[in-house]
Amino acid sequence: MNRLDAATLDLAGFIRPGDRVVVGQVSAEPQTLAEALPAAFAAAGPFETFLGTVVSGSFDTVPAEMRFAGYGAMGKVSRLARRGQLDVWPLHYGALEAGFASGAIRADVVLIQLARRRGGFCATLANDYVLAAARRARCVIAEVNARAPWCAGAEIGAELRIDAIVETDREPVSVPAAVPGETERAIARHIAALVPDGATIQIGIGAIPDAVLDGLGQHRELGIHSGVFGDRMAGLLASGVFTNARKSVDAGLTVANVVVGSRPAFEALDGNAAIRLAPAAHTHSHSVLARQERMVAINAAMEVDLSGQVNAELADGSPVGGAGGLCDFTRGAAASKGGRAIVALRATDRTGQISRIVPRVQAVTLARTDIDTVVTEYGVAELRHRSAAERARALIAIAAPRHRETLERSLTERAAA
């Protein structure tokens, strides 16, 4: 195993022209390795970098010739999309791990962040597709970060060959909890009323999810089975709101796939066997979710149209999100006994000029046949088991008042066409 010096790091000797380089995402990003990629691109020749969600500044100033791919345009990856440097793959998040594990999605070089304890390693802050990619890659370079927490469930053994390591001591990429505004808090109040005590929660990241978590502070015996784990979840675990005691699957355990948080989340995770990072084959599995009674999936979206189709990928024609786990969790929660799948969004953009309840979405991420419940700051639209006409009326009722007449008119015009 090669040992690399962080001060003189040169990745060009490991990367070949035409390679696909897979980089850890969000708080699991190996920052020192990621920051070295632009120089490697200049020295090694053209290669493709596969990214997940990026919140660091590692790719803020990259050469215009550098090319990227990813399962969406989340976080700062949307900037690469706007510059024409990103190829977005239309994949459900749950399909990525299986694709890399089978070799159907090629990974030549993988850059991963690890934590070390008692001579062993774990894939710190994520147990995602990057680890699956590393197990089949030609070359794996690990950033062993002294400040990264030890994460139960993501331990690795001899099955993962590591070709080179660089030792670092830096704070992992941090994503502090959002500060919700009144609109987000209004949405959260509606959602909190839909969540029963004893439910198991899946929730995403951002102002609306963080407002929802704030709104669950008076609930009892909730559980966590989610794609992500963050600061507010850590706080609700500490306060006893999340106990995981009534989970049908993994009782007593908090289960997530990747960490999107900062020091409070990192400290909650470190060496804590009651919080487990599990692969998507478990966290996003339809069979697992369907067995989890009272599974409540809460996900944000860009738009919902009057038929119930959901767009979580485009805003004003530009990639800004991705399919992610929306379909995985919606379908799983719908199959759960007492389960519910909630799509949450603001009724308008932040200017108030553009309605997010629309006649027709720009992209269909979630089909109308999968929709369950839609929530805006104006209320709740229960769409499962309702006719097309009933759905349209329910959605217009939770649109911003200034846009309802236009939506009614579009409905009338469509019926007359």
MIDODO-351287 format. One record per residue: residue in one letter; z, x negated, y negated of N, C-alpha, C in turn. Coordinates in steps of 0.02 Angstrom, whole numbers, padded with zeros to 5 digits, always signed. Atoms other than C-alpha are relative to their C-alpha. Layout:
BEGIN
AZXYZXYZXY
...
END
This chain:
BEGIN
M+00000-00042+00060+00000+00000+00000+00000-00044-00063
N+00004+00038+00063-00052-00071-00169+00052+00025-00049
R-00046-00019+00054+00076-00073-00308-00033-00019-00066
L+00036+00008+00063+00000-00050-00479+00049-00005-00057
D-00041+00008+00060+00070-00099-00648-00021+00052-00052
A+00016-00053+00048+00080+00047-00769-00028-00028-00065
A+00022+00029+00064+00052-00069-00917-00072-00024+00002
T+00069+00026-00006-00114-00135-00851-00040+00041+00049
L+00029-00044-00051-00169+00014-00748-00076+00004-00006
D+00073-00005-00003-00353+00010-00697-00019+00036+00064
L+00017-00040-00058-00417+00147-00582-00072-00009+00022
A+00071+00007-00015-00598+00092-00583-00014-00028+00069
G+00011+00029-00066-00578-00006-00423+00009+00049+00057
F-00012-00050-00052-00528+00152-00328-00051+00057+00000
I+00045-00057+00009-00659+00274-00393-00072-00022+00002
R+00071+00016-00006-00843+00273-00348-00042+00050-00040
P+00045-00048+00033-00988+00352-00443-00013+00061+00045
G+00012-00061-00038-01009+00533-00389+00062+00029+00033
D-00062-00025-00030-00828+00552-00330+00024+00063-00035
R-00041-00054+00030-00723+00706-00358+00072-00024+00001
V-00069+00022+00009-00552+00657-00425+00043+00061-00013
V-00044-00058+00007-00416+00789-00403+00066-00023-00030
V-00060+00020+00038-00268+00782-00524+00052+00055+00003
G-00055-00048+00000-00098+00866-00510+00004+00039-00065
Q+00002-00045+00057-00070+01011-00629+00070+00015-00030
V-00058-00023+00038+00057+01076-00757+00055-00053+00002
S-00055+00048+00001+00228+00993-00737-00007-00053+00054
A+00012+00048-00054+00165+00904-00580-00055-00050-00017
E+00053+00048+00019+00032+00808-00677+00027-00072+00001
P-00019+00071+00003+00044+00619-00645-00027-00030-00066
Q+00025+00013+00067+00033+00578-00830-00031-00069-00009
T+00025+00068+00008+00009+00390-00820-00069-00008+00032
L+00064+00003-00034-00132+00408-00695-00053+00041-00036
A+00048-00043+00036-00214+00552-00789-00024-00033-00064
E+00018+00032+00063-00211+00455-00951-00047-00060+00010
A+00043+00058-00015-00303+00311-00865-00071+00021+00020
L+00065-00022-00025-00451+00418-00810-00058-00012-00048
P+00057+00013+00044-00559+00406-00968-00025-00072+00003
A+00021+00070-00005-00560+00215-00957-00034-00013+00067
A+00031+00008-00065-00600+00226-00771-00070+00030+00000
F+00066-00032+00004-00745+00343-00811-00050-00048-00032
A+00045+00047+00035-00818+00215-00930-00017-00059+00045
A+00011+00060-00040-00799+00074-00803-00032+00014+00068
A+00021-00013-00069-00836+00158-00636-00065+00038+00005
G+00059-00042-00004-00981+00269-00681+00019+00073+00005
P-00016-00072+00004-00993+00459-00681+00035+00026+00062
F-00034-00036-00054-00871+00559-00575+00025+00066-00029
E-00025-00066+00021-00802+00736-00581+00076+00002+00009
T-00072-00007-00004-00619+00773-00617+00018+00073+00009
F-00020-00069-00015-00545+00931-00539+00070+00012-00027
L-00064-00015+00033-00405+01006-00645+00023+00071+00016
G-00029-00066-00001-00287+01152-00629+00018+00020-00071
T-00025-00016+00067-00183+01212-00776+00026-00063-00033
V-00020+00060+00036-00159+01075-00906+00035+00020-00065
V-00037-00013+00062-00028+01081-01044+00016-00065-00037
S-00013+00065+00031-00016+00894-01082-00058-00017-00047
G+00054+00024+00042-00123+00795-01203-00044-00051+00034
S+00036+00053-00036-00198+00686-01067-00075+00003-00007
F+00073-00008+00003-00373+00758-01087-00024+00025-00068
D+00019-00024+00067-00374+00797-01273-00059-00038-00029
T+00053+00042+00028-00490+00652-01317-00034-00038+00056
V+00037+00031-00054-00607+00616-01173-00073-00007-00020
P+00070+00008+00017-00787+00555-01180-00039+00065+00012
A+00040-00061-00006-00914+00694-01205-00039+00003+00066
E+00037+00003-00062-01002+00635-01047+00043+00015+00061
M-00045-00010-00056-00848+00660-00939-00003+00073+00022
R+00009-00067-00026-00865+00812-00825+00061+00021+00041
F-00059-00028-00031-00729+00926-00758-00018+00063+00039
A+00004-00063-00036-00710+01068-00634+00070+00026+00008
G-00066-00029-00009-00568+01188-00602-00005+00072+00022
Y+00000-00069-00022-00516+01358-00537+00009+00049-00058
G-00005-00042+00060-00503+01423-00716+00003-00044-00061
A-00004+00037+00064-00483+01374-00897+00067+00015-00032
M-00068-00015+00023-00295+01388-00915+00028-00057-00041
G-00029+00050+00043-00199+01299-01050-00053-00038-00038
K+00046+00041+00040-00290+01155-01133-00067-00011+00035
V+00064+00005-00034-00428+01160-01002-00052+00044-00035
S+00047-00043+00036-00504+01300-01108-00038-00039-00054
R+00035+00040+00050-00547+01168-01239-00059-00036+00032
L+00056+00033-00035-00653+01075-01111-00055+00051+00014
A+00050-00052-00012-00739+01240-01070-00041+00013-00063
R+00036-00013+00063-00782+01271-01253-00047-00057-00018
R+00043+00057+00014-00856+01096-01263-00055-00009+00052
G+00052+00003-00051-00966+01130-01112+00011-00053+00053
Q-00015+00054-00047-00878+01000-01003+00032+00025+00065
L-00037-00028-00057-00798+01119-00876-00044+00047+00041
D+00031-00045-00048-00873+01200-00721+00055+00041+00032
V-00053-00044-00026-00762+01350-00679-00022+00028+00068
W+00014-00025-00067-00756+01392-00494+00032+00069+00008
P-00027-00068-00007-00735+01580-00462+00036+00009+00067
L-00039-00002-00062-00599+01566-00329+00069+00030-00012
H-00070-00019+00001-00436+01653-00294+00043-00062+00012
Y-00043+00059-00006-00293+01530-00308+00017-00013+00073
G-00019+00008-00069-00243+01561-00128-00053-00031+00043
A+00055+00028-00039-00415+01504-00068-00007-00075-00010
L+00009+00071+00015-00402+01331-00147+00032-00045+00053
E-00035+00042-00048-00274+01258-00029-00037-00002+00067
A+00036-00003-00063-00369+01317+00125-00066-00038-00005
G+00063+00035+00010-00532+01250+00052+00007-00075+00002
F-00012+00072-00002-00462+01077+00022+00025-00022+00069
A-00028+00019-00065-00367+01076+00187-00054-00005+00054
S+00053+00000-00050-00524+01114+00287-00055-00050-00015
G+00053+00043+00022-00634+00996+00188-00060+00037-00029
A+00054-00039+00030-00745+01139+00128-00007-00016-00074
I+00000+00026+00069-00695+01082-00047+00015-00075+00005
R-00006+00073-00009-00719+00894-00056+00050-00029-00051
A-00044+00039+00044-00584+00780-00127-00007-00073+00021
D+00009+00071-00016-00625+00594-00136+00061-00041-00019
V-00058+00036+00025-00482+00527-00241+00049+00052-00026
V-00051-00046+00023-00318+00618-00273+00054-00039-00037
L-00054+00029+00041-00193+00576-00410+00058+00049+00002
I-00056-00046-00012-00022+00649-00371+00064-00031-00025
Q-00067+00023+00021+00155+00637-00440+00049+00012+00057
L-00050-00005-00053+00294+00603-00315+00069-00017-00027
A-00069+00023+00011+00483+00588-00318+00022-00036+00063
R-00025+00040-00057+00576+00465-00207+00075+00012+00008
R-00072-00005-00013+00745+00487-00124+00013-00028+00070
R-00019+00031-00064+00825+00383+00014-00061-00024+00040
G+00057+00029-00033+00660+00300+00051-00056+00048+00016
G+00052-00050-00014+00563+00463+00070-00031+00025-00064
F+00035-00027+00057+00443+00554-00045-00005+00076+00005
C+00019-00071+00001+00414+00733-00099-00052+00009-00055
A+00049-00018+00051+00272+00811-00197+00037+00039-00054
T-00044-00030+00049+00380+00845-00347-00035+00050-00046
L+00020-00051+00049+00358+01002-00454-00062+00039+00021
A+00055-00041-00026+00216+01072-00347-00007-00012+00075
N+00020+00006-00070+00172+01107-00166-00065+00038+00007
D+00061-00039+00009-00004+01161-00207-00060-00032+00034
Y+00062+00024-00031-00186+01126-00163-00009-00075-00007
V+00007+00072+00009-00169+00947-00228+00026-00037+00061
L-00027+00031-00060-00061+00903-00079-00048+00009+00059
A+00049-00012-00053-00188+00983+00039-00061-00046-00009
A+00056+00045+00015-00327+00884-00047+00017-00072+00018
A-00021+00069-00013-00227+00722-00030-00002-00016+00074
R-00002+00013-00072-00215+00742+00158-00069-00014+00029
R+00068+00012-00025-00405+00732+00175-00039-00049-00043
A+00037+00042+00047-00452+00619+00029-00011-00071+00027
R+00012+00071-00017-00526+00445+00048+00054-00045-00029
C-00047+00043+00035-00400+00375-00076+00052+00044-00035
V-00055-00035+00033-00229+00437-00135+00040-00050-00041
I-00040+00042+00044-00143+00359-00285+00058+00042-00026
A-00060-00038+00017+00035+00414-00319+00036-00031-00059
E-00045+00020+00054+00137+00405-00478+00070+00020+00022
V-00068-00013-00022+00317+00389-00419+00045-00001-00061
N-00035-00008+00064+00418+00454-00565+00075+00005+00011
A-00072+00002-00010+00602+00411-00572+00036+00060-00031
R-00032-00058+00032+00638+00563-00682-00020+00066+00032
A+00023-00063-00030+00550+00691-00573+00051+00023+00052
P-00051-00025-00046+00664+00805-00471-00023+00000+00073
W+00014-00006-00072+00676+00808-00282-00005+00075+00016
C+00014-00071-00010+00600+00975-00229-00001+00016+00074
A-00003-00021-00070+00648+01054-00064-00063+00038+00018
G+00060-00033-00025+00501+01113+00040-00063-00041-00009
A+00060+00039+00015+00379+00985-00030+00006-00072+00025
E-00008+00066-00028+00438+00835+00071-00064-00021+00037
I+00059+00025-00035+00299+00726+00140+00021-00057+00046
G-00015+00053-00048+00296+00608+00287-00059-00044+00012
A+00052+00048-00017+00182+00488+00375-00069+00031+00004
E+00065-00032-00005+00044+00618+00384-00042-00009-00064
L+00036+00011+00063+00000+00578+00203-00004-00076-00012
R+00010+00071+00014-00075+00405+00180-00005-00011-00075
I+00002+00016+00071-00041+00334+00007-00028-00071-00007
D+00034+00065+00006-00158+00193-00043+00028-00044-00055
A-00027+00039+00055-00076+00141-00205+00052+00041-00037
I-00050-00035+00040+00076+00183-00310+00011-00036-00065
V-00022+00028+00063+00126+00157-00489+00069+00031-00014
E-00069-00023+00014+00312+00168-00531+00006+00014-00074
T-00010-00017+00070+00354+00260-00693+00070+00031-00008
D-00064-00030+00018+00507+00327-00781-00011+00038-00065
R+00016-00039+00059+00452+00464-00899+00012+00074+00015
E-00013-00071-00008+00494+00646-00928-00063+00034+00026
P+00059-00037-00023+00378+00757-00826-00026+00046-00055
V+00031-00045+00049+00258+00867-00924+00044+00063-00006
S-00046-00055+00011+00369+01000-01001-00036+00060-00031
V+00026-00063+00027+00326+01182-01036+00060+00043-00017
P-00058-00041+00018+00471+01259-01132-00015+00074+00002
A+00008-00072-00001+00498+01445-01116-00028+00024-00067
A+00031-00027+00061+00396+01547-01241+00051+00039-00041
V-00042-00041+00045+00471+01638-01390-00038+00065-00011
P+00038-00062+00006+00413+01819-01372+00009+00033-00068
G-00004-00041+00060+00375+01928-01523+00017+00072+00018
E-00019-00070-00011+00411+02113-01544-00048+00036+00047
T+00049-00032-00045+00249+02164-01457+00016-00017+00072
E-00016+00020-00069+00293+02063-01303+00065+00032+00023
R-00063-00031-00020+00470+02131-01304-00009+00074+00014
A+00014-00071-00013+00403+02310-01313-00032+00009+00069
I+00031-00002-00066+00292+02277-01162+00054-00011+00053
A-00052+00018-00048+00441+02200-01073+00048+00058+00012
R-00045-00057-00010+00550+02353-01102-00031+00051+00048
H+00033-00046-00046+00422+02463-01016+00001-00026+00072
I+00003+00028-00068+00407+02344-00869+00069-00002+00032
A-00068+00003-00027+00595+02321-00848+00021+00067+00030
A-00017-00067-00025+00610+02509-00824-00034+00015+00067
L+00036-00011-00063+00488+02498-00678+00027-00042+00058
V-00025+00047-00051+00583+02361-00585+00067+00024+00027
P-00064-00022-00027+00719+02424-00467+00046-00058+00016
D-00046+00051-00026+00876+02327-00424-00020-00016+00071
G+00017+00021-00067+00847+02227-00267-00073-00018+00010
A+00071+00016-00006+00662+02199-00303-00009-00076+00005
T+00021+00070+00000+00576+02033-00269-00057-00007-00049
I+00045+00006+00057+00479+01971-00420-00049-00057+00008
Q+00051+00052+00014+00316+01877-00440-00020+00009-00072
I+00017-00004+00071+00275+01835-00620-00034-00064-00022
G+00038+00057+00025+00161+01719-00717+00036-00037-00056
I-00027+00039+00055+00184+01613-00872-00026+00026-00066
G+00022-00021+00066+00173+01646-01058+00051+00045-00034
A-00047-00039+00040+00252+01755-01191+00019+00066+00032
I-00016-00064-00032+00238+01920-01098+00044-00010+00062
P-00046+00011-00057+00310+01855-00932+00069-00022-00021
D-00067+00022+00021+00451+01767-01024+00039+00057-00032
A-00034-00059+00028+00490+01927-01121+00024+00046+00056
V-00020-00041-00057+00493+02022-00956+00063-00028+00033
L-00059+00031-00031+00616+01898-00881+00062+00010-00044
D-00056-00014+00045+00725+01916-01035+00026+00072+00010
G-00017-00070-00006+00720+02104-01008+00032+00019+00067
L-00030-00015-00065+00785+02091-00829+00072-00022+00005
G-00068+00028+00000+00954+02022-00880+00054+00046+00025
Q-00051-00047-00024+01048+02181-00832-00014+00024+00071
H+00016-00020-00068+00965+02200-00662+00046-00037+00050
R-00044+00028-00051+01055+02161-00500-00039-00019+00063
E+00024+00022-00065+01013+02065-00342-00076-00003+00005
L+00072+00011-00003+00834+02023-00385-00016-00062+00041
G+00023+00058-00037+00734+01898-00284-00061-00030-00033
I+00059+00034+00027+00598+01772-00326-00045-00022+00058
H+00053+00026-00043+00438+01748-00226-00061-00001-00045
S+00047+00003+00055+00314+01685-00353-00044-00062+00005
G+00042+00059+00004+00171+01567-00387+00032-00055-00042
V-00029+00049+00046+00270+01483-00526+00076+00010-00006
F-00071+00000+00014+00451+01439-00565+00009-00035-00068
G-00008+00028+00066+00509+01406-00743+00071+00006-00026
D-00066+00004+00031+00654+01392-00864+00038+00066+00002
R-00036-00064+00002+00695+01577-00881+00022+00022+00070
M-00022-00014-00068+00700+01598-00693+00062-00040+00017
A-00059+00042-00013+00821+01452-00684+00062+00030-00033
G-00056-00030+00035+00931+01537-00814+00025+00063+00034
L-00021-00062-00033+00931+01704-00721+00030-00014+00069
L-00034+00021-00062+00975+01614-00559+00072-00020-00015
A-00067+00023+00018+01123+01532-00645+00046+00057-00019
S-00041-00057+00023+01181+01698-00718+00012+00052+00055
G-00012-00046-00055+01173+01788-00551-00045+00060+00002
V+00048-00055-00003+01030+01908-00590-00044-00007+00062
F+00038+00014-00060+00922+01826-00458+00048-00029+00053
T-00042+00023-00055+01020+01812-00296-00040-00011+00064
N+00042+00002-00059+00880+01831-00168+00033+00031+00062
A-00039-00026-00057+01007+01922-00060-00034+00057+00036
R+00030-00059-00031+00899+02075-00028-00074-00011+00017
K+00069+00014-00020+00735+01988+00010-00009+00013+00074
S+00016-00012-00070+00652+02042+00171-00025-00064+00034
V+00026+00064-00024+00570+01870+00190+00034-00055-00042
D-00034+00056+00034+00661+01707+00147+00062+00022-00038
A-00062-00023+00031+00826+01793+00111+00043-00059-00021
G-00043+00053+00026+00939+01685+00004-00037-00057-00033
L+00039+00055+00027+00796+01573-00053-00044+00023-00058
T+00051-00006+00052+00697+01562-00215-00061-00038+00025
V+00061+00030-00026+00517+01527-00165-00054+00001-00054
A+00054+00005+00048+00378+01466-00280-00048-00055+00024
N+00052+00048-00019+00221+01357-00271-00004-00058-00048
V+00007+00052+00050+00218+01259-00434+00050+00014-00056
V-00049-00007+00054+00339+01227-00577-00035-00004-00067
V+00026+00000+00069+00293+01271-00756+00062+00006-00044
G-00063-00004+00036+00449+01224-00852+00018-00066-00032
S-00025+00061+00032+00556+01091-00933+00067-00017+00031
R-00061+00028-00029+00725+01008-00909+00044+00052+00035
P-00042-00048-00037+00822+01170-00864-00027+00015+00070
A+00030-00013-00066+00699+01207-00723+00005-00061+00045
F-00002+00062-00039+00693+01025-00667+00070-00010+00029
E-00069+00010-00023+00883+01016-00655+00020+00051+00052
A-00015-00052-00049+00894+01181-00562-00030-00018+00068
L+00035+00016-00062+00771+01116-00432+00028-00061+00035
D-00014+00067-00027+00835+00939-00407+00050+00002+00058
G-00043+00002-00059+00904+00925-00230+00029+00067+00021
N-00028-00067-00013+00934+01114-00222-00038+00032+00058
A+00033-00027-00059+00894+01176-00047-00012+00075-00004
A+00009-00073+00007+00904+01358-00106-00061+00017-00042
I+00063-00011+00036+00747+01336-00213-00052-00041+00037
R+00050+00035-00041+00595+01294-00108-00069+00008-00029
L+00071-00002+00017+00419+01249-00157-00039+00005+00065
A+00038-00014-00061+00302+01320-00026-00074+00000-00015
P+00072-00001+00011+00114+01305-00003-00026+00071-00012
A+00030-00065+00015-00002+01446-00058-00009+00041+00064
A+00006-00036-00063-00025+01490+00126+00061+00043+00014
H-00061-00041-00004+00152+01560+00110+00010+00041-00063
T-00016-00036+00062+00175+01605-00073-00052+00054-00017
H+00054-00046+00017+00006+01693-00091-00026+00039+00060
S+00024-00032-00062-00010+01758+00087+00009+00076-00002
H-00003-00073-00001-00052+01943+00102+00052+00024+00051
S-00047-00023-00051+00048+01959+00263+00072-00012-00020
V-00068+00014+00023+00202+01877+00188+00020+00049-00055
L-00015-00045+00055+00193+01981+00029+00009+00072+00024
A-00005-00068-00026+00166+02142+00126+00066+00012+00036
R-00065-00007-00034+00325+02109+00226+00059-00004-00047
Q-00053+00007+00049+00425+02078+00068+00012+00068-00034
E-00012-00067+00027+00499+02250+00030+00017-00003-00074
R-00011-00006+00073+00505+02305-00153-00029-00061-00037
M+00033+00056+00032+00384+02166-00200-00032+00025-00065
V+00027-00020+00065+00344+02183-00386-00038-00059-00030
A+00043+00052+00029+00197+02080-00450-00014+00017-00073
I+00008-00010+00072+00186+02060-00640-00047-00054-00026
N+00050+00049+00023+00030+01977-00710-00033+00023-00065
A+00032-00014+00064-00053+01965-00880-00076+00001+00008
A+00073-00005-00002-00236+02001-00919-00028-00003-00071
M+00034-00001+00065-00364+01988-01060-00021+00070-00020
E+00026-00066+00014-00438+02162-01045+00008+00044+00062
V+00005-00050-00053-00432+02321-00941-00049+00053-00025
D+00047-00052+00024-00575+02445-00947+00020+00069+00026
L-00021-00069-00012-00571+02634-00930-00006+00021+00072
S+00002-00014-00071-00611+02627-00745+00057-00033+00038
G-00054+00037-00031-00464+02511-00711-00018-00070+00021
Q+00018+00070-00014-00560+02348-00692+00037-00046-00048
V-00041+00047+00039-00463+02196-00753-00038-00066-00009
N+00029+00065+00017-00529+02040-00841+00058-00047-00017
A-00050+00051+00014-00415+01888-00833-00032-00068-00010
E+00036+00063+00002-00550+01756-00860-00036-00015-00065
L+00040+00011+00059-00648+01780-01021+00030+00035-00061
A-00017-00030+00064-00607+01813-01204-00057-00016-00048
D+00057+00010+00045-00752+01839-01324-00054-00042+00032
G+00052+00035-00037-00868+01771-01190+00016-00070+00022
S-00017+00069-00017-00777+01606-01169+00054-00002+00054
P-00052+00006-00051-00675+01551-01017+00067-00019-00031
V-00067+00015+00026-00489+01556-01059+00054+00010+00054
G-00048-00013-00053-00406+01600-00895-00031-00014+00067
G+00028+00009-00066-00447+01617-00712+00025+00055+00046
A-00021-00050-00048-00432+01727-00560+00072-00012+00022
G-00069+00017-00018-00274+01633-00512+00025+00040+00060
G-00029-00038-00055-00158+01733-00401+00000+00075-00012
L-00001-00071+00018-00194+01902-00482-00017+00044+00059
C+00021-00042-00057-00288+01974-00333+00047-00008+00059
D-00045+00013-00056-00177+01891-00204+00064+00041-00006
F-00065-00033+00009-00016+01961-00277-00007+00075-00008
T+00010-00073+00009-00087+02131-00327-00008+00034+00068
R+00012-00031-00065-00149+02167-00152+00061-00005+00045
G-00060+00008-00041+00007+02098-00070+00055+00048-00021
A-00053-00045+00024+00126+02197-00180-00016+00073+00015
A+00020-00068-00014+00025+02355-00155+00013+00018+00074
A-00012-00012-00071+00047+02335+00034+00074-00002+00018
S-00071+00005-00012+00235+02307+00018+00034+00068-00003
K-00039-00062+00002+00356+02448+00057+00039+00003-00065
G-00033-00006+00065+00415+02508-00114-00026-00049-00052
G+00027+00051+00045+00305+02377-00197-00040+00030-00057
R+00038-00020+00059+00213+02385-00362-00034-00061-00030
A+00037+00054+00033+00080+02281-00449-00015+00021-00072
I+00004-00017+00071+00088+02280-00639-00045-00050-00035
V+00041+00041+00044-00046+02215-00757+00024+00013-00071
A-00027-00007+00067+00025+02183-00930-00045-00034-00051
L+00040+00029+00054-00070+02152-01092+00017+00034-00066
R-00004-00030+00067-00062+02179-01278-00056+00051-00007
A+00052-00051+00010-00157+02334-01334-00058-00026-00041
T+00053+00030+00041-00256+02228-01458+00007-00076+00000
D-00010+00071+00014-00289+02048-01501+00052-00006-00056
R-00055+00010+00048-00166+01971-01623-00017+00023-00071
T+00020-00027+00066-00267+02031-01773+00005+00075-00003
G+00001-00073-00003-00260+02211-01715-00069+00030-00005
Q+00067-00024+00011-00447+02224-01741-00038+00014+00065
I+00037-00005-00063-00504+02209-01560+00045+00031+00053
S-00038-00033-00053-00443+02328-01425-00007-00039+00064
R+00001+00030-00066-00396+02254-01257-00006+00052+00055
I+00022-00055-00043-00420+02424-01177-00071+00015-00022
V+00070+00001+00019-00609+02429-01173-00042+00046+00045
P+00044-00040-00043-00754+02535-01109-00022-00037+00063
R+00023+00040-00057-00814+02392-00997+00024-00072-00011
V-00025+00068+00006-00734+02223-00963-00058-00051+00001
Q+00050+00054+00001-00828+02059-00992-00009-00032+00069
A+00003+00028-00067-00787+01998-00816+00049+00040+00043
V-00043-00038-00045-00712+02085-00665+00039-00049+00044
T-00044+00042-00041-00565+01984-00597+00033+00041+00054
L-00033-00046-00047-00475+02130-00515-00040+00065+00000
A+00042-00061-00006-00577+02277-00449+00041+00062-00015
R-00034-00064+00014-00537+02454-00498+00033+00029+00062
T-00029-00024-00062-00500+02488-00315+00067-00032+00016
D-00063+00034-00012-00352+02368-00323+00052+00015-00054
I-00046-00009+00057-00273+02423-00488+00057+00047+00019
D-00059-00041-00012-00098+02498-00484+00027+00027-00066
T-00034-00021+00062-00005+02503-00651-00019-00047-00056
V+00017+00039+00059-00056+02445-00825+00051+00016-00055
V-00050-00009+00052+00069+02419-00966-00022-00036-00064
T+00006+00030+00066+00045+02388-01152+00063+00018-00039
E-00058-00017+00042+00168+02402-01295+00006+00075-00013
Y+00000-00073+00013+00119+02587-01307+00018+00041+00061
G-00022-00039-00057+00170+02635-01132-00027-00024+00067
V+00017+00016-00069+00133+02639-00946-00054+00047+00024
A+00053-00039-00031-00026+02697-00860+00003-00010+00076
E-00002+00002-00074-00001+02737-00675-00069+00020+00026
L+00070-00012-00018-00175+02722-00601-00012+00007+00075
R+00011-00005-00073-00153+02709-00413-00001+00074+00020
H+00006-00068-00026-00206+02870-00325-00022+00050-00054
R+00024-00045+00052-00284+02942-00484-00075-00001-00004
S+00072-00005+00005-00461+03001-00514-00026-00043-00058
A+00029+00039+00054-00582+02910-00629+00016+00030-00068
A-00014-00033+00064-00558+03040-00767+00074-00007-00018
E-00071+00006+00014-00369+03035-00751+00018-00072-00021
R-00012+00071+00018-00370+02844-00759-00020-00012-00073
A+00024+00012+00068-00473+02843-00917+00047+00031-00052
R-00046-00032+00047-00357+02967-01003+00066-00038-00005
A-00063+00037+00000-00203+02869-00950-00006-00066-00038
L+00009+00064+00034-00275+02706-01016-00010+00011-00075
I+00009-00014+00072-00330+02782-01182+00068+00015-00032
A-00066-00018+00026-00151+02846-01203+00043-00061-00014
I-00040+00060+00014-00083+02667-01199-00040-00051-00041
A+00038+00042+00046-00219+02593-01310+00031+00005-00069
A-00024-00004+00069-00180+02556-01493-00028+00064-00032
P+00023-00063+00028-00190+02721-01590-00065-00005-00039
R+00060+00005+00042-00325+02657-01708-00064-00006+00041
H+00060+00009-00043-00442+02624-01560-00011+00057+00049
R+00006-00053-00051-00415+02783-01459-00060+00044-00011
E+00058-00042+00013-00549+02885-01545-00065-00033+00024
T+00059+00037-00022-00679+02751-01512-00005+00000+00076
L+00000-00001-00073-00629+02743-01329-00017+00069+00027
E+00017-00069-00019-00637+02933-01314-00075+00011-00008
R+00071-00009+00013-00811+02929-01390-00042-00036+00053
S+00038+00037-00051-00870+02795-01267+00002+00037+00066
L-00006-00038-00062-00807+02902-01125-00047+00060+00000
T+00044-00058+00007-00902+03054-01189-00073-00021+00005
E+00069+00024-00002-01061+02953-01214-00020-00021+00070
R+00016+00020-00068-01051+02883-01039-00012+00061+00044
A+00007-00061-00040-01029+03057-00965-00067+00035-00015
A+00063-00033+00019-01182+03118-01061-00061-00039+00020
A+00058+00043-00016-01293+02972-01011-00032+00017+00067
END
